[in-house]
Amino acid sequence: MKTILITGGAGFIGSHLVRLMVNKYPEYHIVNLDKLTYAGNLTNLKDIEKMPNYTFVKADICDFERMKAIFEQYNVEGIIHLAAESHVDRSIKDPFAFAQTNVMGTLSLLQAAKIVWGDNFEGKLFYHVSTDEVYGALKNDGSFFVETTRYNPHSPYSASKASSDHFVRAFHDTYALPVKISNCSNNYGPYQFPEKLIPLFINNIRHNKPLPVYGTGENVRDWLFVEDHVRAIDLIFHKGKVGETYNIGGFNEWRNIDLIKVMVKITDRLLGRAEGTSEKLITFVPDRAGHDLRYAIDSTKLHEELGWEPSLQFEEGIEKTIKWYIANQDWLDQVTSGDYMRYYEEMYHV
């Protein structure tokens, strides 16, 4: 069996990718490597944890010797690298953690792949998953990020991801390591840790808690449904060109304040409340330091070369997402309380 290593596979995007790959490719051995920090949640994968082509490994990508050993033990032929610290607010408070995981962790994996694979890269691939935030910010002028947009990160998080992107490209140019990179826009969907805007606000609406909005809520984001994102990763992994970068966007730009009002309306309705009842919970707070005004991705290259396009319009995707969180309130409660960590101890003795 061909072994594919997926790092960060217990996280939000990673768990969706692991599920897709395990179910779609029974001929692959999918090894899910995750450190199980606060954002990793193995309950996200209970439905596939006993599949014969799935293995979970608890490890830290910064542990270089362990990464080498894992590459050798499982005869890894391909890696899809998603493991990362990803929350901007946390990066502002602790930039060292982001540099360590996102930069040194990526370098650890690159070096392990290079050493274990030796001079024979045939059939091998290092796929690095990044973010649109490395490009900086756009004005409200209709412009978009493309694959050749100059990097201009504004937060410790985006700076650490930009650095990791550079290391991946450097290993391709210096050592001929076969690599691919994708940069995605804001993801949303089931199983997202509720520090991020959409699940946080759904949960706060449930409990009639304030909905904190940075500044005036004018910041614009392009929203991508997570299942569309992992379909794109699958496509790029198998059919994208080595050495190339692909941007993945949802073609769904929303001002934060408009997005929040739509969420309030849908969530109130699904909770049996009068639509708009929870708008009174919206609370404007001081703006985030270095808060980028607008992100928007042009996915033309991905569409024209590989035929990918998003399957859902945002209104359909956000309603599907809110329905999932309301139907899975136990999951939300376990995550917000920290009870989900007990599952690790019981199932994996960690």
VOKE-360700 format. One record per residue (C-alpha): y, x, z. Coordinates in nm, 4 decimals. Example, Ala and Ser with C-alpha at 12.3 -4.5 7.8 and 13.67 -1.06 7.14 Angstrom:
<sites>
<site v="-0.4500" u="1.2300" w="0.7800"/>
<site v="-0.1060" u="1.3670" w="0.7140"/>
</sites>
This chain:
<sites>
<site v="0.0000" u="0.0000" w="0.0000"/>
<site v="0.3493" u="0.1213" w="-0.0788"/>
<site v="0.5415" u="0.1614" w="0.2474"/>
<site v="0.9041" u="0.0466" w="0.2669"/>
<site v="1.0970" u="0.1382" w="0.5808"/>
<site v="1.3721" u="-0.1078" w="0.6752"/>
<site v="1.6073" u="0.0153" w="0.9479"/>
<site v="1.7889" u="-0.2392" w="1.1628"/>
<site v="1.5274" u="-0.4967" w="1.0694"/>
<site v="1.5628" u="-0.6905" w="1.3956"/>
<site v="1.9328" u="-0.7504" w="1.3353"/>
<site v="2.1012" u="-1.0354" w="1.1509"/>
<site v="2.0834" u="-0.9229" w="0.7875"/>
<site v="1.7849" u="-0.6986" w="0.8519"/>
<site v="1.5636" u="-0.9759" w="0.9859"/>
<site v="1.6327" u="-1.1908" w="0.6795"/>
<site v="1.5469" u="-0.8957" w="0.4543"/>
<site v="1.2278" u="-0.8131" w="0.6449"/>
<site v="1.1118" u="-1.1746" w="0.6208"/>
<site v="1.1835" u="-1.1849" w="0.2463"/>
<site v="1.0031" u="-0.8573" w="0.1749"/>
<site v="0.6989" u="-0.9306" w="0.3929"/>
<site v="0.6463" u="-1.2720" w="0.2340"/>
<site v="0.7320" u="-1.1790" w="-0.1236"/>
<site v="0.5477" u="-0.8468" w="-0.1489"/>
<site v="0.2040" u="-0.8594" w="0.0169"/>
<site v="0.1258" u="-0.5341" w="-0.1660"/>
<site v="0.3976" u="-0.3554" w="0.0372"/>
<site v="0.3662" u="-0.2359" w="0.3938"/>
<site v="0.7003" u="-0.3223" w="0.5527"/>
<site v="0.7855" u="-0.1056" w="0.8529"/>
<site v="1.0704" u="-0.2514" w="1.0573"/>
<site v="1.2465" u="0.0198" w="1.2578"/>
<site v="1.4986" u="-0.0928" w="1.5166"/>
<site v="1.6415" u="0.0533" w="1.8374"/>
<site v="1.6704" u="-0.2979" w="1.9841"/>
<site v="2.0274" u="-0.2750" w="2.1028"/>
<site v="2.2030" u="-0.5986" w="2.2042"/>
<site v="2.2213" u="-0.7131" w="1.8392"/>
<site v="1.8512" u="-0.6636" w="1.7657"/>
<site v="1.6389" u="-0.9685" w="1.8350"/>
<site v="1.2668" u="-0.9772" w="1.7604"/>
<site v="1.2528" u="-1.3512" w="1.8179"/>
<site v="1.4202" u="-1.3695" w="1.4740"/>
<site v="1.0872" u="-1.2548" w="1.3275"/>
<site v="0.8284" u="-1.4433" w="1.5308"/>
<site v="0.7111" u="-1.6238" w="1.2169"/>
<site v="0.5980" u="-1.3024" w="1.0441"/>
<site v="0.5213" u="-1.0675" w="1.3341"/>
<site v="0.1436" u="-1.1011" w="1.2879"/>
<site v="0.1424" u="-1.0594" w="0.9097"/>
<site v="-0.1012" u="-0.7864" w="0.7979"/>
<site v="0.1609" u="-0.6020" w="0.5923"/>
<site v="0.4198" u="-0.5845" w="0.8734"/>
<site v="0.4703" u="-0.3216" w="1.1450"/>
<site v="0.7469" u="-0.2960" w="1.4034"/>
<site v="0.8548" u="0.0433" w="1.5395"/>
<site v="1.1086" u="0.0829" w="1.8178"/>
<site v="1.3084" u="0.3999" w="1.7544"/>
<site v="1.6605" u="0.5417" w="1.7335"/>
<site v="1.7700" u="0.6587" w="1.3877"/>
<site v="1.9665" u="0.9382" w="1.5552"/>
<site v="1.6380" u="1.0930" w="1.6735"/>
<site v="1.5830" u="1.3260" w="1.3781"/>
<site v="1.2403" u="1.4557" w="1.4809"/>
<site v="1.1160" u="1.1003" w="1.5343"/>
<site v="1.2483" u="0.9958" w="1.1928"/>
<site v="1.0614" u="1.2813" w="1.0263"/>
<site v="0.7443" u="1.1852" w="1.2122"/>
<site v="0.7770" u="0.8199" w="1.1036"/>
<site v="0.8283" u="0.9177" w="0.7387"/>
<site v="0.5128" u="1.1276" w="0.7597"/>
<site v="0.3014" u="0.8864" w="0.9656"/>
<site v="0.3599" u="0.5869" w="0.7393"/>
<site v="0.3972" u="0.7797" w="0.4117"/>
<site v="0.7328" u="0.6137" w="0.3521"/>
<site v="0.8195" u="0.5915" w="-0.0169"/>
<site v="1.1302" u="0.3772" w="0.0058"/>
<site v="1.3903" u="0.3085" w="0.2722"/>
<site v="1.6460" u="0.0298" w="0.2954"/>
<site v="1.8928" u="0.1426" w="0.5590"/>
<site v="2.0803" u="-0.1350" w="0.7408"/>
<site v="2.0836" u="-0.0048" w="1.1003"/>
<site v="2.4464" u="0.0216" w="1.2106"/>
<site v="2.7014" u="-0.0637" w="1.4721"/>
<site v="2.9056" u="-0.3298" w="1.2962"/>
<site v="3.1590" u="-0.5051" w="1.5189"/>
<site v="3.5191" u="-0.3944" w="1.4644"/>
<site v="3.6375" u="-0.4852" w="1.8151"/>
<site v="3.3594" u="-0.2764" w="1.9683"/>
<site v="3.4510" u="0.0167" w="1.7418"/>
<site v="3.8098" u="0.0058" w="1.8654"/>
<site v="3.6863" u="0.0324" w="2.2240"/>
<site v="3.4153" u="0.2938" w="2.1623"/>
<site v="3.4559" u="0.4836" w="1.8330"/>
<site v="3.2134" u="0.7577" w="1.9439"/>
<site v="2.9195" u="0.5138" w="1.9405"/>
<site v="3.0018" u="0.4152" w="1.5836"/>
<site v="3.0312" u="0.7739" w="1.4637"/>
<site v="2.7020" u="0.8602" w="1.6320"/>
<site v="2.4963" u="0.5716" w="1.4932"/>
<site v="2.6586" u="0.5099" w="1.1572"/>
<site v="2.7278" u="0.8700" w="1.0552"/>
<site v="2.4790" u="1.0893" w="1.2404"/>
<site v="2.2058" u="0.8259" w="1.2235"/>
<site v="2.2419" u="0.8005" w="0.8460"/>
<site v="2.2442" u="1.1788" w="0.8162"/>
<site v="1.9282" u="1.1963" w="1.0266"/>
<site v="1.7494" u="0.9580" w="0.7887"/>
<site v="1.8761" u="1.1373" w="0.4780"/>
<site v="1.7594" u="1.4750" w="0.6052"/>
<site v="1.4223" u="1.3345" w="0.7114"/>
<site v="1.3706" u="1.1827" w="0.3670"/>
<site v="1.4714" u="1.5037" w="0.1919"/>
<site v="1.2399" u="1.7222" w="0.4012"/>
<site v="0.9357" u="1.4936" w="0.4002"/>
<site v="0.9633" u="1.4025" w="0.0328"/>
<site v="1.0118" u="1.7685" w="-0.0592"/>
<site v="1.0815" u="1.8381" w="-0.4253"/>
<site v="0.8887" u="1.5369" w="-0.5546"/>
<site v="1.1180" u="1.2343" w="-0.5590"/>
<site v="0.9156" u="1.0361" w="-0.8115"/>
<site v="0.8740" u="0.6789" w="-0.6883"/>
<site v="1.1025" u="0.7435" w="-0.3899"/>
<site v="1.4308" u="0.5695" w="-0.3049"/>
<site v="1.6936" u="0.5775" w="-0.0313"/>
<site v="1.8937" u="0.2512" w="-0.0392"/>
<site v="2.1997" u="0.2424" w="0.1854"/>
<site v="2.3618" u="-0.0914" w="0.2771"/>
<site v="2.7367" u="-0.0695" w="0.3407"/>
<site v="3.0415" u="-0.2932" w="0.3710"/>
<site v="3.3527" u="-0.3917" w="0.1765"/>
<site v="3.5634" u="-0.2780" w="0.4724"/>
<site v="3.5410" u="0.0843" w="0.3511"/>
<site v="3.7873" u="-0.0088" w="0.0755"/>
<site v="4.0637" u="-0.1028" w="0.3182"/>
<site v="4.2740" u="-0.4133" w="0.2581"/>
<site v="4.4016" u="-0.6162" w="-0.0355"/>
<site v="4.7262" u="-0.8022" w="-0.0818"/>
<site v="4.7308" u="-1.1748" w="-0.1570"/>
<site v="4.7802" u="-1.1002" w="-0.5253"/>
<site v="4.4467" u="-1.1943" w="-0.6797"/>
<site v="4.3131" u="-0.8379" w="-0.6806"/>
<site v="3.9523" u="-0.7510" w="-0.5945"/>
<site v="3.7458" u="-0.4606" w="-0.4699"/>
<site v="3.5360" u="-0.3053" w="-0.7460"/>
<site v="3.2805" u="-0.0272" w="-0.7206"/>
<site v="3.5421" u="0.2362" w="-0.8107"/>
<site v="3.8085" u="0.1190" w="-0.5637"/>
<site v="3.9402" u="0.4120" w="-0.3591"/>
<site v="3.8155" u="0.4243" w="-0.0011"/>
<site v="4.0847" u="0.3499" w="0.2557"/>
<site v="3.9215" u="0.2488" w="0.5888"/>
<site v="4.1461" u="0.1174" w="0.8662"/>
<site v="3.9147" u="0.0823" w="1.1688"/>
<site v="3.6712" u="0.3191" w="1.3408"/>
<site v="3.3914" u="0.0921" w="1.2160"/>
<site v="3.4943" u="0.1078" w="0.8507"/>
<site v="3.5682" u="0.4806" w="0.8795"/>
<site v="3.2169" u="0.5435" w="1.0096"/>
<site v="3.0633" u="0.3394" w="0.7277"/>
<site v="3.2795" u="0.5190" w="0.4697"/>
<site v="3.1591" u="0.8523" w="0.6043"/>
<site v="2.7961" u="0.7424" w="0.5857"/>
<site v="2.8486" u="0.6322" w="0.2228"/>
<site v="2.9873" u="0.9768" w="0.1422"/>
<site v="2.6853" u="1.1486" w="0.2966"/>
<site v="2.4482" u="0.9341" w="0.0900"/>
<site v="2.6295" u="1.0230" w="-0.2317"/>
<site v="2.6474" u="1.3893" w="-0.1288"/>
<site v="2.2682" u="1.4040" w="-0.0833"/>
<site v="2.2293" u="1.2555" w="-0.4312"/>
<site v="2.4680" u="1.5071" w="-0.5874"/>
<site v="2.3507" u="1.8108" w="-0.3886"/>
<site v="1.9760" u="1.7557" w="-0.3579"/>
<site v="1.9118" u="1.4970" w="-0.6331"/>
<site v="1.7877" u="1.2544" w="-0.3660"/>
<site v="1.7402" u="0.9161" w="-0.5419"/>
<site v="1.9874" u="0.6794" w="-0.3775"/>
<site v="2.1479" u="0.3406" w="-0.4275"/>
<site v="2.4384" u="0.1894" w="-0.2317"/>
<site v="2.5621" u="-0.1662" w="-0.1990"/>
<site v="2.8828" u="-0.2849" w="-0.0356"/>
<site v="2.8857" u="-0.6463" w="0.0798"/>
<site v="3.1440" u="-0.8962" w="0.1975"/>
<site v="3.1307" u="-1.0920" w="0.5264"/>
<site v="2.7853" u="-1.2406" w="0.5812"/>
<site v="2.7101" u="-1.5706" w="0.7530"/>
<site v="2.3968" u="-1.7742" w="0.8194"/>
<site v="2.1177" u="-1.8257" w="1.0746"/>
<site v="2.0309" u="-1.5655" w="1.3405"/>
<site v="2.3736" u="-1.3968" w="1.3518"/>
<site v="2.4658" u="-1.2540" w="1.6913"/>
<site v="2.7350" u="-1.4790" w="1.8420"/>
<site v="3.0012" u="-1.2128" w="1.8738"/>
<site v="3.0842" u="-1.2763" w="1.5074"/>
<site v="3.3297" u="-1.5487" w="1.4122"/>
<site v="3.1084" u="-1.8259" w="1.2763"/>
<site v="2.8300" u="-1.8403" w="1.5409"/>
<site v="3.0811" u="-1.7647" w="1.8179"/>
<site v="3.3006" u="-2.0583" w="1.7206"/>
<site v="3.0067" u="-2.2951" w="1.6718"/>
<site v="2.8894" u="-2.2078" w="2.0223"/>
<site v="3.2391" u="-2.2412" w="2.1679"/>
<site v="3.2845" u="-2.5816" w="2.0066"/>
<site v="2.9527" u="-2.6902" w="2.1621"/>
<site v="3.0806" u="-2.5935" w="2.5064"/>
<site v="3.4470" u="-2.6949" w="2.4567"/>
<site v="3.5636" u="-2.3356" w="2.4986"/>
<site v="3.8750" u="-2.1847" w="2.3354"/>
<site v="3.8554" u="-2.0737" w="1.9725"/>
<site v="4.0533" u="-1.7452" w="1.9732"/>
<site v="4.2294" u="-1.6809" w="1.6414"/>
<site v="4.3885" u="-1.3423" w="1.5757"/>
<site v="4.7576" u="-1.3516" w="1.4848"/>
<site v="4.8410" u="-1.6587" w="1.2776"/>
<site v="4.4982" u="-1.6901" w="1.1163"/>
<site v="4.6297" u="-1.5832" w="0.7745"/>
<site v="4.3712" u="-1.3078" w="0.7221"/>
<site v="4.1438" u="-1.3767" w="0.4251"/>
<site v="3.7716" u="-1.2973" w="0.3993"/>
<site v="3.5134" u="-1.3387" w="0.1255"/>
<site v="3.2023" u="-1.5080" w="0.2719"/>
<site v="2.8473" u="-1.4377" w="0.1537"/>
<site v="2.5443" u="-1.6411" w="0.2625"/>
<site v="2.2948" u="-1.3982" w="0.4146"/>
<site v="1.9989" u="-1.5214" w="0.2101"/>
<site v="2.1965" u="-1.4564" w="-0.1083"/>
<site v="2.2747" u="-1.1083" w="0.0209"/>
<site v="1.9113" u="-1.0144" w="0.0834"/>
<site v="1.8148" u="-1.1513" w="-0.2595"/>
<site v="2.0700" u="-0.9102" w="-0.4036"/>
<site v="1.9321" u="-0.6208" w="-0.1977"/>
<site v="1.5807" u="-0.6971" w="-0.3235"/>
<site v="1.7086" u="-0.7028" w="-0.6825"/>
<site v="1.9066" u="-0.3790" w="-0.6499"/>
<site v="1.6185" u="-0.2037" w="-0.4749"/>
<site v="1.3789" u="-0.2852" w="-0.7574"/>
<site v="1.6014" u="-0.2935" w="-1.0671"/>
<site v="1.9321" u="-0.1220" w="-0.9885"/>
<site v="2.0117" u="0.2196" w="-1.1336"/>
<site v="1.9604" u="0.5262" w="-0.9169"/>
<site v="2.2880" u="0.6855" w="-0.8123"/>
<site v="2.4824" u="0.3633" w="-0.8627"/>
<site v="2.6876" u="0.1445" w="-0.6288"/>
<site v="2.6815" u="-0.2362" w="-0.6434"/>
<site v="2.9300" u="-0.4720" w="-0.4800"/>
<site v="2.7885" u="-0.7979" w="-0.3407"/>
<site v="3.0363" u="-1.0800" w="-0.2753"/>
<site v="3.0212" u="-1.4524" w="-0.2290"/>
<site v="3.3216" u="-1.5505" w="-0.4443"/>
<site v="3.4297" u="-1.7555" w="-0.1415"/>
<site v="3.7693" u="-1.6506" w="-0.0110"/>
<site v="3.8961" u="-1.8350" w="0.2955"/>
<site v="4.1897" u="-1.7882" w="0.5272"/>
<site v="4.0535" u="-1.7642" w="0.8801"/>
<site v="4.2499" u="-2.0652" w="1.0004"/>
<site v="4.1263" u="-2.2815" w="0.7101"/>
<site v="3.7675" u="-2.1709" w="0.7679"/>
<site v="3.7938" u="-2.2552" w="1.1375"/>
<site v="3.9293" u="-2.6038" w="1.0673"/>
<site v="3.6417" u="-2.6725" w="0.8275"/>
<site v="3.3949" u="-2.5498" w="1.0898"/>
<site v="3.5542" u="-2.7689" w="1.3552"/>
<site v="3.5335" u="-3.0738" w="1.1304"/>
<site v="3.1660" u="-3.0199" w="1.0397"/>
<site v="3.0537" u="-2.9187" w="1.3888"/>
<site v="3.2271" u="-3.2155" w="1.5525"/>
<site v="3.0612" u="-3.4508" w="1.3045"/>
<site v="2.7152" u="-3.2994" w="1.3573"/>
<site v="2.7628" u="-3.3177" w="1.7358"/>
<site v="2.8530" u="-3.6855" w="1.7114"/>
<site v="3.2200" u="-3.6348" w="1.7889"/>
<site v="3.5188" u="-3.7622" w="1.5953"/>
<site v="3.5993" u="-3.5099" w="1.3222"/>
<site v="3.8778" u="-3.2753" w="1.4301"/>
<site v="3.8366" u="-3.3456" w="1.8018"/>
<site v="3.7882" u="-2.9756" w="1.8758"/>
<site v="4.0968" u="-2.8549" w="1.6869"/>
<site v="4.2735" u="-2.8606" w="2.0239"/>
<site v="4.0518" u="-2.5630" w="2.1204"/>
<site v="4.2182" u="-2.3348" w="1.8610"/>
<site v="4.4068" u="-2.0667" w="2.0521"/>
<site v="4.6178" u="-1.8001" w="1.8811"/>
<site v="4.5834" u="-1.4556" w="2.0401"/>
<site v="4.7524" u="-1.1174" w="1.9719"/>
<site v="4.6408" u="-0.9686" w="1.6430"/>
<site v="4.3619" u="-0.7102" w="1.6281"/>
<site v="4.4767" u="-0.3487" w="1.5897"/>
<site v="4.4569" u="-0.2380" w="1.2256"/>
<site v="4.3593" u="-0.5885" w="1.1146"/>
<site v="4.3111" u="-0.5888" w="0.7363"/>
<site v="4.4877" u="-0.8754" w="0.5617"/>
<site v="4.2381" u="-0.9608" w="0.2904"/>
<site v="3.8969" u="-0.8642" w="0.1534"/>
<site v="3.7617" u="-0.9879" w="-0.1793"/>
<site v="3.4722" u="-0.8453" w="-0.3783"/>
<site v="3.4199" u="-0.8481" w="-0.7531"/>
<site v="3.0426" u="-0.8762" w="-0.8127"/>
<site v="3.0709" u="-0.8682" w="-1.1941"/>
<site v="2.8667" u="-0.5479" w="-1.2259"/>
<site v="2.5796" u="-0.6926" w="-1.0221"/>
<site v="2.5881" u="-1.0134" w="-1.2260"/>
<site v="2.6107" u="-0.8494" w="-1.5685"/>
<site v="2.3558" u="-0.5723" w="-1.5081"/>
<site v="2.1015" u="-0.7519" w="-1.2890"/>
<site v="2.1762" u="-1.1224" w="-1.3281"/>
<site v="2.2547" u="-1.1939" w="-0.9621"/>
<site v="2.4848" u="-1.4723" w="-0.8522"/>
<site v="2.5252" u="-1.6608" w="-0.5229"/>
<site v="2.3086" u="-1.9704" w="-0.4884"/>
<site v="2.5368" u="-2.1675" w="-0.2556"/>
<site v="2.8985" u="-2.2679" w="-0.2539"/>
<site v="3.0604" u="-2.2054" w="0.0827"/>
<site v="3.0933" u="-2.5707" w="0.1849"/>
<site v="2.7179" u="-2.6172" w="0.1318"/>
<site v="2.6300" u="-2.2881" w="0.3003"/>
<site v="2.8482" u="-2.3411" w="0.6061"/>
<site v="2.7091" u="-2.6904" w="0.6678"/>
<site v="2.3537" u="-2.5549" w="0.6358"/>
<site v="2.4438" u="-2.2768" w="0.8806"/>
<site v="2.6055" u="-2.5048" w="1.1389"/>
<site v="2.3062" u="-2.7398" w="1.1213"/>
<site v="2.0765" u="-2.4468" w="1.1944"/>
<site v="2.2698" u="-2.3374" w="1.5057"/>
<site v="2.2843" u="-2.6920" w="1.6389"/>
<site v="1.9112" u="-2.7387" w="1.5748"/>
<site v="1.8393" u="-2.4045" w="1.7417"/>
<site v="2.0536" u="-2.4302" w="2.0533"/>
<site v="1.7768" u="-2.2667" w="2.2571"/>
<site v="1.8106" u="-1.9548" w="2.0405"/>
<site v="2.1879" u="-1.9513" w="2.0921"/>
<site v="2.1522" u="-2.0008" w="2.4673"/>
<site v="1.8917" u="-1.7242" w="2.5003"/>
<site v="2.1080" u="-1.4807" w="2.3050"/>
<site v="2.4297" u="-1.5570" w="2.4911"/>
<site v="2.2491" u="-1.5351" w="2.8267"/>
<site v="2.0537" u="-1.2203" w="2.7393"/>
<site v="1.7179" u="-1.3908" w="2.8023"/>
<site v="1.5949" u="-1.2904" w="2.4552"/>
<site v="1.5582" u="-0.9330" w="2.5836"/>
<site v="1.2604" u="-1.0473" w="2.7942"/>
<site v="1.0688" u="-1.1197" w="2.4762"/>
<site v="1.0749" u="-0.7483" w="2.3943"/>
<site v="0.9226" u="-0.6618" w="2.7286"/>
<site v="0.6462" u="-0.9186" w="2.6936"/>
<site v="0.5548" u="-0.8566" w="2.3304"/>
<site v="0.6298" u="-0.4887" w="2.2774"/>
<site v="0.6376" u="-0.3444" w="2.6302"/>
<site v="0.9800" u="-0.1903" w="2.5732"/>
</sites>
